[in-house]
Amino acid sequence: MSVPLTEVLASSVLAVGAPVVVGGGAAVEQARVRWVHSSEVLEIAPLLSGGELLLTGGSALLALKPAAQSEYIWSLSNRRIAAIAVQTAGTGRRLPSELVAAADEAALPLIELRQVVPFVEVAESVNRRIVSGQVTALQLADSLSQALTERIASSGALLGPLVALIAETMGVYVRVVDTRGAVLASAGQEPGEGAHGPDTELAVGGIGAARLELIGDRDADDELLETVLARVRSIVALALAQQHRPSLARLAEDELLRLIDAGGGGDRLLELSQAAGIPPEQPLVMAVVRRPVDRSADIEQRARTALPSALLAVDGDWVDILMTLPPGAGSQDRERVLAVLREAVTPRGLTGALGPTAPTIRQAAYSLAEARATWRIGRSSKWTDAIHDASDFLVERMAERSLSRGAVDAIVEESIGELIRLDQRNGGELVRTLDVWITTGCNATEAAELLFLERQSLHKRLRRIFSALGGDPRGRGKLGALAFAVKLVRGNAQLRDDARP
């Protein structure tokens, strides 16, 4: 359990120290304290596990050079502690601006204690409250677990009544959703905007068959819900096994998608493929759809209705989709799948991506990985498709896979370096204009429409672009290189740094 940092700051025991948040203030409202710890050790970060409020006298910290102070702050931020409080009482000093700037940049609340406060009393008071909350949560979880057991004894292992009892006791919306997104049971008031809560896998026969979700309103205590979830999951899984035991083929399909997601292969992949009714040599394509914030199952159902032969699995925030293609499938078959996916997803305002065609099941993991990379790159681009197509981002994907940052910088500099600098000096959109013009096949009319420009204005831009490029690139074999360079600049690929000798 934890308590909000704002409540700790307002507590009487810490108020004695006249606490003032001097850095990282934007993160205070969301920060929660899992434990209070005091230490003067500068190498404390590896010993922390996250959520701590670290109290320090600051003498050793303030004796460091500014660069070392910043490194100290970042080491704590990387451990995801809740906040650090430095006591400056009696020193006549304020925390240096470099330390405050580092806290702001790292989004780590930095608190200055301007009066003396006994660290032991703060730790005892706050930690006692945290432990008390943990005990209360465990007692509630045990009580609910006992009530569920009694309900099974009196009424049988029925999934619906168990879910209803959890919802009534916790005051949250509860549902059990299978791996394909179908709601097997639900109870409680459906959540509104800002709803949140934890979920956990329910296994049948050692294989994940569904998820149990507890969704509360904005003020719901996720840690309390997680404690309860850990205690009741096995009971709900028992009822699930009694009523919704999946077929062997269904289990094989789900396990196949899990193996693909993990990048697995070998004989196991072929065995699961055959058990799921997919010939190992049949071409296929993988897609991903980002689940909505409220974790609605509607997208899974819409995708299943639109693609009845597809395999779907929920993987955290993603819905993974496997779609087989006809033997010898060509670009038209893939375009059909892309169109159906877009039709299913667009009305819901969701986004996703279609990966490259996998000639056999052995390349499915690659198609899935590239679909996720395509979604990330596509979302950071200015294209507004609901489902991004991996083939539209081939350059960016291959750059991430094969090119170093140094190689990309060299390609960009030689191709369009002067154009980029011209854009930087004048604040224009010449690089974007070049990108749209090339993408439309050098069609000035279409490019002008996409850029919301008059044709005359577009031609004026093109003259400036051609001047920076050393002339009109058409008919000179330069368009390919320019298109490549522009995609590298505007594609937001995550490039690796050059290996250091």
N, C-alpha and C positions, 0 to 999 in steps of 0.2 A: 504494500500500500504506500501511498505518498500523500503529501499535502501541498496545496498551491504555494508557490513562493510568495505570492502577495500576502497570504495569511501569516506566513512566518515573519515577514517584514513588519506586519501590523501587530504582532504578538507583543505582549507586555515585556516578556523576558528579553527580546531583542531591541525593543524600543529604547531601553536604557542606553544602548550604544549609539543612539541618534543616527540610524542607518540612512545613507543617501545613495541612490542608484546613480552612478556617474558614467557608466558605460554599458552598452548592450541593453539599453532600456527597452528596445522593441521586442525583446524576447521574454520580458518579465511576466507578462500576463499568461503566457502559455507554459512557463516553467513550473515543474513540480519537484518537490524535494522528497527523495526516497530515504535519505539518511543525512545526518549532520556529522561532519568529521572535522577535526582541527589538526593542523600540521604545519610545521615550518620547513619541512623537507621540500626542496625544489624539484626533486625527481619523483614526486608523488603520483604523477599521472598514471603510470602502469599499474599502480596498486588500486586504482579506482575503477568502478564498474558501471558508472553512469547514474545520474540522478542525485548526486551528493551536493550538499551545500558545504563548501570548504571554507573554514575559518582560519585566518592566518594573521599573525602579528605583523608580517610584512617586512621585517628588518632585513632578512636575507633577500627577499624579492626586490626591494627597493635599492639594494646595494648592487644589483646587476646593471649591466649596460642596457640601453633601450632595446637593442636587437634581441638580447637574451630575455628581457621582460616580455617582449612580443612572442617569442618562441614558447615561453612558459604558458602564456594565455592560450596559444593555439594547441599546446599539448593537452590542456584541460578541456578545451572545446572539442577536440577529437575524441575524448573519452565521454563526451555528452554529459558532463556534470550539470547540475541545475544552476549553480552560481558560485562566485567566490566573493568572500567578504574580507576586506583588509582593514585592520585596525590602525588608524593614524592618530589616535588620541595621544596627546602629550608630546608628539613629535614636532608640532608646528608646521607640518608639511601637508600638502595635498598630493593625491596620486598624480604622477606625471602624465602629461598629455599623450605621450607615446603609448603608455599602458592603456589609457582610456580609448585611444584610437584603435588599438588592437582588439579590445573587447567589443567595440562597435562593429568592427569588420568581422569578427568571429561570431557575432551574435551571442556572446556570453555575458550574462548580467554581472557587472562588476559593482560591488557595494563598498562604500567607504563608511567605516564605523568611526565616528568623530568623537565618541565618548567611550570610556573603558567599560567593557562588558565581560563578565566571566564566561569564557567559552564553555566551560564544563556545564554551567547552568543552562545555557542555550541548547547544548547537545542533549542533556538529560530531558529537558522539557519537550523539545520537538520529537526526539526519538521515542519518548514514552507515548506520545500521541500517535506516532506512526505504528508502533507495536500494538497499541490498543485497537487501532483500526484494522490491523491484520487479524487480530483475535476475533473481533466482531464479524469480519468477513468470513472467516473460517467457521464460526458458529452458525452463521446464516447458511453457508454452503452445506454444512453437515445436516442442519435441520431440513433443508430442501431435499437433500439426498435421501434422508430417512422417509420423508413424505412421499417421494417418488417410489421408493421401494414398497411402502405400504399400499400405494395405489396399484402397483403391479400385482401385489398379493391379493387384493380385493377385486380388481377389475380385469386382470390380465395385462399382458405386455402390449397394450394398444398405444400407438404413437401419438394419436391426437390428444387424448386426455393428459398424457405426460407433458406435452408441449404447452397445453393450456394451463397446467399447474405451474409450470416455470414462469409463464407470462404473467399470471395472476400474482405470484409471490414477488417477482422482481419488478413488476410494473413496466415491462418492456415488450416490444414486439419480438416474437420468437418464431423461427421457421426452420424447417429441415429441407434442404435443397439437394437433389442428387447431382451427380457429376455432369449431367447434361442440362442442368438448369431447371428441371421440373421441380415444383414445390410439392413435397410429399405431405407436409403438414405445416400449419401455421396457426398462431393465436396471438391475441393482443391487438391493440390499435396500430394500424399501419403507420410507419414513421413518416414524418414530414421533412421539410428542408432542414439540413444541418444534423440529421440523425446519424448516429454512429454506434459502433459496438464491436466486440470481438466475435470471432467464429473459430470453429475447430472441426477437424476431420472426424468422421464416423466410419470406422472400418467394419467390414463384414468379411469374415474368413481371411483376415489379414490384409485385405485390399480396401483402399478407400472407396466407399460407395456413396457418401453424401457429406454434407456439411451442416453443422448446427450453428445457427446465427442468433445472437442476442443483440437487438438493435434498440437503443434508447434515444431520448431526446437530447437536446444540446447539453443539458446539465447532467447527463448520465455519467456514473462513475465507472469508467472502463476497467479499472483495476478490480473493483468489486465484482463486476460481471465476469472478468477473466478467472477470478478465484472460484466463482460458482460454476463456470463452464468446465473447469478442470475436474470438479467433483461429480458433475451430472452426465458427462459425455458418455461414460461407459454404460450407464443405465439407459440412456436414449439409444445408444448403439444396439443394445440388446433388443429393444422393441423394434428397431429398424430391421434387424436380422430376422425377426419373427414374421414381419409383414411384407418386407420389400427386398427379399433376397434376390439379387440380380442373377440373370442367366450366365452360364459359362462364357457365351459369346460376348455378352455385355462386359463382363469382367475383362475379357481379353482385349476388347476395344479400348477400355479405359487404361489398362496396363500398357497397351501399345502407345497411346498418346503420352503417358508418363515417361516411357522409355525414350520416345522421340524428344520430348522436352529436355530430358537429361543428356541428350546427345549420344545415347547408347546405340549399339549395333550388334553385329555378330549373329550367331544362330538364334539367340533369344528373340531378336527383332523379327527374323523370318518366321519363327514359330508363332509369335503373337499375330503377325500379319495374316498368316494362313487361318489361324483360329478366328480372327475377326472377319474373315471372308474377303480379304484383299490379296489377290495374287501378288507375290513378291516382285514380279517384273512389270506390274501395271504402273503407268505414270500417274502422278498425283501432284497436288499443289497444297501447300499449307498457308493458312491465313490466321491473323490474330485480330481480335476486337477488344478494345479497352472497355472494361466494365464500367457502368455508371457509378457515381459516388454512393448512391443508396443501395448498390449491389442488387439492383432489380434483376430478376431472372428473365424479364421480357425479351432481352436481346438473344438469349439462348433459344428461346422458343421461336422467335421470328426467324432466326437463322435456320433452325431445324425445319420449320415449315417451308422456307424458301429452298432449302437444300436437303430434301428428305434422305438422301443417301450419304450425307456428310457425317463424320464423327466429330463430336464436340466434347471438350473437357474444360472445366473451370480451373485455372491455375493462378491463384491469388487475384490480382487485378486484371487478369487476362482471360479471354475465352479463346482457346486454341481450336482451330477447325482444320480437319483433314478432308480433302475432297479428291476423289479419284477422277481421272480423266480417261476417255476412251483410248484403247491401244492405238499407238501412232498419232496421238493428239497433236494438233497444231495450234497456232496462235488464235484461231477463231474459237476453239474450245475454251481456251484460257480467258479470252475476252468475254465469253458468255458467263463464266463463273464470276468474273469481276463485276459484270453488270448486275447479276443477281445479288451479289453481296452488297453493292452500293444501294440497290433498291430496298434491301432489308434494313440497312443501317441508317441511311440518310434521314428518314423521317424522325428518328429518335435523337438526332443530334449527336450521335456517337461517332467514334473514329476507329479506324483499323488499317490493316495493310495486307496485301496479298504478296506472298513470297514468289520466288522463281519456280518454274516447273521442275519437279524432281522426276527423273526418268524412271526410277524404281524406289521402293520403300527405303533403300539404303541411303538415299540422299534427302530423306524427309527432314531430318534434324537440321540440315543446312538450309532447307527452304524455310523452316520455322524461324531459325536464327536470323535469316535475312529479312523475313517479314517484320520481326520486331525492330531490327535496325532501320528498315524502311519507314516504319511508323514514327520512330524518333526523328529521323532526318526530315521526313515529310512534314511533321508537325512544326518543326523549326523553320521550314521554308514558307513562302508566301502563297503556296498552292492551297486551295480550299477543299480538296476532295475529301469525302467522308472515308473512303477506302483508298489509300495510296497504293500505287502499283510499283513493285520492286523494279520493274524494267525502266521506270522513269528516273530511277535514282541509282542506276548501275555505276556511274562514274563515282558518286560519293561512297557507295558501298565498297567498291574495289579500292578506292583511295584509303579507306580505313583499314582494309585488309592487307594492302601491299605497299603503300607509300608512306614514307616518313614525313614529318613536318618540314624537314629541310628540303626534300625532293619537291614537295608541293609548292613551297615558297619559291623555289627556283623556276618551276614551270610557270607559276603565276607571274613572277617578275618579268620573265622573258616575253610572255605573251601579252599581258595587259597591265604591266606595272605602271606605265605612264598614265594610262586611263584611270587607274585607281587613285593615283596621286592627284589627278585633275579633279576627280570627284571629291577627294578630301579637302582640296583647297576651296572649291566652290560650293560644297554642300549639295551637289546635284545627284541625279540618279542615272548617270550614264552607264554604269555597269549593269544595273537592273534593266535598262532599256536595251542594251546589247543582248542580254540574256533572253528577254521576251522576243526580240526581233529574230534571233537565231532559232528559238524554240518554235516560232510560227513559220519556219521555212523561209525566212527573210521576206515575209509578206508584210509590207508596210501598212496596208489597210487593217489587217487583223491585229497587228502589233499596236497600232494606234488605238484601236477599240479597247484592247486589254489594258492599256496604260491610261485610258481616258484622256487622250490627246487628240488635237486636230492633226490631220496628216502633215500640214505645213510645219507644225511644231515638232512632230516626230522627225521629219526630214532635216530640220535644223539641228536636232540632237545628233542624228546620224552623221551629219557633216563634221560635227565636233569629235564624235567617236572615231570616224575614219581618219581625221587629222592626227589624233593621238596614236592610232594604230599604224600610221604610215601609208594610208590609202584604203580604198575599198577592198575588203578581203575576199569578195566573191571572185571566183574564177582563178584564184591564186593558190588554192590548196591550203588556205589558212583557217577556213571556217571550222574544221574539225578541232584544231588546236585551240581556237578561241572558245568554242563551246565547252571543251574539256576544262580550260582554265576558269571560265565563268562558273561552271558547276562546282569546281573546287572552292571558289571564293564564297559562293552563296549557298552551298549545300550544308554547311555546319557539320561536316564530318568530324568525328573525334579522332584526330591524328595522333600517332605516337611520336615521341621525340626521337631524334637520331640517337643511336647507341653511342655511348661515350667510350673512347678508347681506354 
